Amino acid sequence: MLKQSSILAPDQQAYQLITLTNSNGMQVQLTDWGATLLSILVPVKGELREVLCSCPLEQLANNQAYLGATIGRFANRIAKGKFRLNGRTLHIVKNQQNLHSLHGGKGFDQRRWQVEAIRPNSVTLSLYSPDGDQGFSGNLQTKVIYRLQDDNTLVIEFIAESDQDTALNLTNHAYFNLDDKVSDVRQHQLQLFADYYLPVNNEGIPNRPLTAVDNTHFDFRQAKVIGQDFLQDSDQQAVGGYDHAFLLQGKVGELKPAAKLTSATGDLTLVLSTTQAAVQVYTGNFLAGNPSYCGTYQNYQAIALEPEALPDAPNHPEWYQYGGIQKAGKRYQHQIMYQFI
């Protein structure tokens, strides 16, 4: 279902609202501005529970946390906003304290996407990004498809192609809290299907090689309460909690389990699968002050699980095998699957 909101987006045009439903009564709402998720209502014990942390539409453009947005061209950070590709140094807009590029500069989250096709359980949106956009090379055509299945799985599929080699790393920045009422997400249980994590400095820039999770506070191979080892090491302390990429088990491009997140009471579980190489786990360490439906969020009220290539991959050829650089004329295609059980 497509309808026009009475609220205007930053381009002074109305937000277009799309609602998807399935046979169980599950509902997903999104908008064409930033191809952004606004709501995920999941049936739990005969009632619909909001599991997505978003904000009123009037405040959407003011949030600094990328709530539910489609991220591009490059999710996460590019150190110093520059990298070399095919003998050229590319300079990307620096929007993190004028030091680094974060989530593509003025990225895809701040654009009007075109609604191409809509059905009761799916919608396709598209976006054109010209050569030089935010400093990136190549004319890029992108599509994102949201599809709601009857097994209470929301599938997000990204398809893109560029006419030049380009840095490309698309994801969705959904934040979740599975409890009946939004609470401290550190009481949730988390399992990650990952053997390595990527240490970063206090600006979120990788500062050491991929590190085995064995005997660290980053070992989530067995489900544990997020707060169990919270801020117990210098790697977490540098960024106020978990805000790290975890390299997933399995091959890039193949659909594989990435994470399981379970509510504090154990009555709802989110199973995340993806074709991406890694998942960025962000425990909302700097969420405070962003608009919510109840005023403003506090830190640690939500967790973002962002399937993606490794952060700053364009500056690390040793990580190209995990994605981040897309060859000209080659189809980019990745999936994210959120199943609620």
C-alpha positions as CSV (number, residue, x, y, z in Angstrom):
1,M,0.0,0.0,0.0
2,L,1.3,3.4,-1.0
3,K,0.1,6.7,0.4
4,Q,1.4,10.3,0.6
5,S,2.1,11.8,4.0
6,S,1.1,15.3,4.8
7,I,4.6,15.9,6.1
8,L,7.3,17.3,3.9
9,A,10.8,15.9,3.5
10,P,13.9,18.1,3.2
11,D,13.2,18.4,-0.6
12,Q,9.9,20.1,0.3
13,Q,8.0,17.2,-1.3
14,A,5.8,14.8,0.7
15,Y,7.1,11.6,2.2
16,Q,5.7,8.6,0.3
17,L,4.8,5.8,2.8
18,I,4.7,2.2,1.8
19,T,3.2,-0.5,4.0
20,L,3.9,-4.2,3.5
21,T,1.8,-7.0,5.1
22,N,1.9,-10.8,5.3
23,S,-0.7,-13.5,6.1
24,N,0.2,-13.4,9.8
25,G,-0.6,-9.7,10.2
26,M,3.1,-8.6,10.4
27,Q,3.5,-5.1,9.0
28,V,6.5,-3.2,7.7
29,Q,6.4,0.5,6.9
30,L,9.0,2.4,5.0
31,T,9.4,5.7,3.1
32,D,11.0,6.6,-0.2
33,W,13.2,9.2,1.6
34,G,16.4,7.4,2.1
35,A,14.6,4.1,1.3
36,T,14.2,4.1,5.1
37,L,12.5,1.6,7.3
38,L,10.0,3.3,9.7
39,S,8.3,0.4,11.5
40,I,8.4,-3.4,11.9
41,L,5.4,-4.8,13.7
42,V,5.7,-8.4,14.6
43,P,2.9,-10.7,16.0
44,V,3.9,-11.9,19.5
45,K,1.4,-13.6,21.8
46,G,-1.5,-12.4,19.7
47,E,-0.4,-8.7,19.7
48,L,1.7,-6.7,17.4
49,R,5.0,-5.6,18.8
50,E,7.2,-2.7,17.5
51,V,10.7,-4.0,17.2
52,L,12.3,-1.3,15.1
53,C,13.6,1.8,16.8
54,S,12.6,4.8,14.7
55,C,11.2,8.3,15.3
56,P,8.3,10.4,14.2
57,L,8.3,11.3,10.6
58,E,8.5,15.0,11.5
59,Q,11.9,14.3,13.1
60,L,13.3,11.8,10.6
61,A,15.5,14.3,8.8
62,N,16.9,15.6,12.1
63,N,18.2,12.3,13.5
64,Q,21.9,11.8,13.4
65,A,21.8,8.0,13.9
66,Y,20.7,6.9,10.4
67,L,17.7,5.3,11.9
68,G,16.5,2.6,9.5
69,A,18.1,4.2,6.5
70,T,19.6,2.7,3.4
71,I,23.3,3.5,3.5
72,G,25.6,4.2,0.4
73,R,27.8,4.5,-1.4
74,F,30.0,3.2,1.3
75,A,28.6,2.1,4.7
76,N,30.9,2.8,7.7
77,R,34.1,4.8,7.5
78,I,36.7,5.7,5.0
79,A,39.8,7.0,6.8
80,K,40.7,10.6,6.1
81,G,38.1,10.6,3.3
82,K,40.5,9.3,0.7
83,F,41.8,6.2,-1.0
84,R,43.6,5.2,-4.1
85,L,41.9,3.3,-6.9
86,N,43.3,2.4,-10.3
87,G,46.2,4.9,-9.8
88,R,43.9,7.8,-8.7
89,T,43.5,9.3,-5.3
90,L,39.8,9.8,-4.7
91,H,38.7,12.4,-2.1
92,I,35.4,11.6,-0.4
93,V,33.3,14.1,1.5
94,K,34.5,14.2,5.2
95,N,31.4,14.3,7.4
96,Q,32.8,12.8,10.6
97,Q,34.2,15.8,12.4
98,N,35.8,16.9,9.1
99,L,38.3,14.0,9.6
100,H,36.7,10.9,7.9
101,S,33.9,9.9,5.6
102,L,31.0,8.2,7.3
103,H,28.3,6.3,5.5
104,G,29.1,7.9,2.2
105,G,29.1,11.6,3.1
106,K,25.8,13.1,2.1
107,G,24.7,9.7,1.2
108,F,21.8,7.6,0.0
109,D,20.0,8.1,3.3
110,Q,19.5,11.7,2.4
111,R,18.1,11.2,-1.1
112,R,14.6,10.7,-2.6
113,W,14.4,7.2,-4.0
114,Q,12.0,6.4,-6.9
115,V,9.3,3.8,-6.2
116,E,9.5,1.5,-9.2
117,A,7.1,-1.4,-8.3
118,I,4.8,-2.1,-5.4
119,R,2.9,-5.2,-4.3
120,P,1.2,-6.0,-1.0
121,N,4.3,-7.8,0.2
122,S,7.1,-6.1,-1.7
123,V,8.4,-2.8,-3.0
124,T,11.3,-1.9,-5.4
125,L,13.0,1.5,-5.1
126,S,15.8,2.9,-7.3
127,L,18.4,5.6,-7.1
128,Y,20.9,7.1,-9.6
129,S,24.2,8.4,-8.3
130,P,26.3,10.2,-10.9
131,D,30.1,10.0,-11.3
132,G,31.7,12.3,-8.8
133,D,28.9,12.1,-6.3
134,Q,30.5,12.8,-2.9
135,G,33.8,12.1,-4.6
136,F,33.1,8.5,-5.7
137,S,33.9,7.3,-9.2
138,G,31.4,6.0,-11.7
139,N,27.8,6.5,-12.6
140,L,25.9,4.1,-10.3
141,Q,22.4,2.7,-10.7
142,T,21.1,1.2,-7.5
143,K,17.9,-0.7,-6.6
144,V,16.7,-1.9,-3.2
145,I,13.9,-4.4,-2.9
146,Y,12.0,-5.0,0.4
147,R,10.0,-8.2,0.5
148,L,8.0,-9.5,3.5
149,Q,7.5,-13.2,3.6
150,D,4.9,-15.3,5.3
151,D,7.4,-16.8,7.6
152,N,7.8,-13.4,9.2
153,T,11.1,-12.7,7.3
154,L,11.9,-9.3,5.9
155,V,14.3,-9.6,3.0
156,I,16.3,-6.6,1.8
157,E,18.0,-7.1,-1.5
158,F,20.5,-4.6,-3.0
159,I,21.3,-4.5,-6.7
160,A,23.7,-2.1,-8.3
161,E,26.0,-1.5,-11.2
162,S,28.6,1.2,-12.0
163,D,30.3,2.1,-15.3
164,Q,33.6,2.6,-13.5
165,D,35.4,0.7,-10.7
166,T,34.0,2.2,-7.5
167,A,33.9,1.8,-3.7
168,L,30.6,0.3,-2.9
169,N,29.2,-1.0,0.3
170,L,25.4,-0.9,0.8
171,T,23.5,-1.8,3.9
172,N,20.5,-0.9,6.0
173,H,21.0,0.8,9.4
174,A,18.0,-0.6,11.3
175,Y,18.1,-0.4,15.0
176,F,16.3,-3.1,17.1
177,N,14.9,-3.6,20.5
178,L,12.9,-6.8,20.8
179,D,11.4,-6.1,24.3
180,D,7.8,-5.3,24.8
181,K,8.7,-1.8,25.8
182,V,12.0,-0.2,24.7
183,S,14.6,-0.9,27.4
184,D,18.3,-1.3,27.8
185,V,19.3,-3.5,24.9
186,R,22.3,-4.8,26.8
187,Q,19.9,-7.2,28.5
188,H,19.2,-8.9,25.2
189,Q,21.1,-12.1,24.3
190,L,23.3,-12.1,21.2
191,Q,25.0,-14.8,19.2
192,L,27.3,-14.0,16.3
193,F,28.5,-16.5,13.7
194,A,31.9,-14.9,13.6
195,D,35.5,-16.0,14.5
196,Y,37.2,-12.6,14.0
197,Y,36.5,-9.0,14.9
198,L,38.2,-5.8,13.6
199,P,39.7,-3.5,16.3
200,V,39.3,0.3,15.8
201,N,40.6,3.5,17.4
202,N,38.4,6.1,19.1
203,E,37.3,7.5,15.8
204,G,36.1,4.1,14.5
205,I,39.0,3.6,12.1
206,P,40.6,0.1,12.0
207,N,44.0,0.2,13.8
208,R,45.0,-3.5,14.0
209,P,44.5,-6.5,11.8
210,L,41.4,-8.8,12.0
211,T,41.7,-10.4,15.5
212,A,40.5,-13.9,16.6
213,V,37.6,-13.6,19.1
214,D,39.0,-16.5,21.2
215,N,39.5,-15.5,24.8
216,T,38.2,-12.0,24.2
217,H,35.1,-10.1,25.2
218,F,34.2,-10.2,21.5
219,D,33.4,-14.0,21.5
220,F,29.7,-14.3,20.9
221,R,29.9,-17.7,19.2
222,Q,27.7,-18.9,22.0
223,A,24.8,-16.7,22.9
224,K,25.4,-14.4,25.8
225,V,23.8,-11.4,27.4
226,I,25.3,-8.3,25.6
227,G,26.1,-6.6,28.9
228,Q,28.0,-9.6,30.3
229,D,31.4,-8.3,29.1
230,F,30.4,-4.8,28.3
231,L,33.2,-2.1,28.4
232,Q,35.6,-4.7,29.9
233,D,38.5,-4.0,27.5
234,S,40.3,-1.1,25.8
235,D,38.8,-1.9,22.4
236,Q,35.3,-1.3,23.6
237,Q,36.3,1.6,25.8
238,A,37.7,3.4,22.8
239,V,34.2,3.6,21.2
240,G,31.9,3.4,24.3
241,G,30.9,-0.2,23.8
242,Y,30.5,-2.5,20.9
243,D,30.9,-0.7,17.5
244,H,32.9,-3.2,15.6
245,A,32.8,-5.3,12.5
246,F,32.7,-9.1,12.9
247,L,34.0,-11.2,10.0
248,L,31.3,-13.9,9.4
249,Q,31.9,-17.6,8.9
250,G,31.2,-18.8,5.4
251,K,31.8,-17.4,1.9
252,V,31.1,-13.9,0.7
253,G,28.1,-13.9,-1.7
254,E,26.5,-17.0,-0.1
255,L,23.6,-16.6,2.2
256,K,24.7,-17.6,5.7
257,P,23.7,-17.0,9.4
258,A,25.1,-13.8,10.9
259,A,23.5,-13.2,14.2
260,K,20.7,-14.2,16.6
261,L,19.3,-11.5,18.9
262,T,16.8,-12.5,21.7
263,S,14.7,-10.3,23.9
264,A,15.5,-10.0,27.6
265,T,12.4,-12.2,28.4
266,G,13.2,-14.7,25.7
267,D,9.9,-14.4,24.0
268,L,11.1,-13.1,20.6
269,T,14.2,-13.8,18.5
270,L,15.6,-12.1,15.4
271,V,17.6,-14.3,13.1
272,L,19.9,-12.3,10.8
273,S,21.3,-13.9,7.6
274,T,23.2,-12.2,4.9
275,T,25.4,-12.7,1.8
276,Q,27.8,-10.0,3.1
277,A,31.2,-10.8,4.6
278,A,30.8,-9.0,7.9
279,V,28.3,-7.5,10.3
280,Q,28.9,-4.2,12.2
281,V,27.5,-4.5,15.7
282,Y,26.7,-1.1,17.2
283,T,25.1,-1.0,20.7
284,G,23.8,2.5,20.4
285,N,26.7,4.0,22.4
286,F,26.0,7.5,21.2
287,L,22.3,7.2,20.6
288,A,21.3,9.7,23.3
289,G,19.6,12.8,22.1
290,N,18.2,11.4,18.9
291,P,14.5,11.8,18.5
292,S,12.2,8.9,19.4
293,Y,8.4,8.4,19.8
294,C,8.8,9.1,23.5
295,G,11.0,12.1,23.3
296,T,14.7,11.2,22.8
297,Y,16.6,8.0,23.0
298,Q,19.1,7.1,25.7
299,N,22.4,5.4,25.0
300,Y,22.1,1.6,24.7
301,Q,18.4,1.5,24.0
302,A,18.8,-0.2,20.6
303,I,21.3,-2.3,18.7
304,A,22.2,-2.0,15.0
305,L,23.3,-5.1,13.1
306,E,24.6,-3.9,9.8
307,P,25.7,-6.5,7.2
308,E,28.5,-5.0,5.1
309,A,32.1,-5.2,3.8
310,L,34.8,-4.3,6.3
311,P,35.1,-0.6,7.3
312,D,37.8,1.4,5.5
313,A,38.2,-1.5,3.0
314,P,39.1,0.8,0.1
315,N,42.4,1.6,2.0
316,H,43.1,-2.1,2.6
317,P,43.7,-4.2,-0.5
318,E,44.2,-7.2,1.7
319,W,40.4,-7.0,2.5
320,Y,39.2,-6.6,-1.1
321,Q,38.3,-10.3,-1.0
322,Y,35.6,-9.4,1.5
323,G,34.0,-6.7,-0.7
324,G,34.1,-2.9,-0.8
325,I,35.5,-2.4,-4.3
326,Q,33.1,-3.1,-7.2
327,K,34.4,-3.6,-10.8
328,A,32.9,-1.7,-13.6
329,G,30.0,-3.4,-15.4
330,K,29.8,-6.1,-12.8
331,R,26.5,-6.6,-11.0
332,Y,26.5,-6.0,-7.3
333,Q,24.0,-8.1,-5.4
334,H,23.6,-8.7,-1.7
335,Q,20.8,-9.8,0.7
336,I,19.9,-9.1,4.3
337,M,17.2,-11.4,5.9
338,Y,15.6,-10.6,9.2
339,Q,13.5,-13.4,10.5
340,F,11.4,-13.0,13.6
341,I,10.6,-16.2,15.6
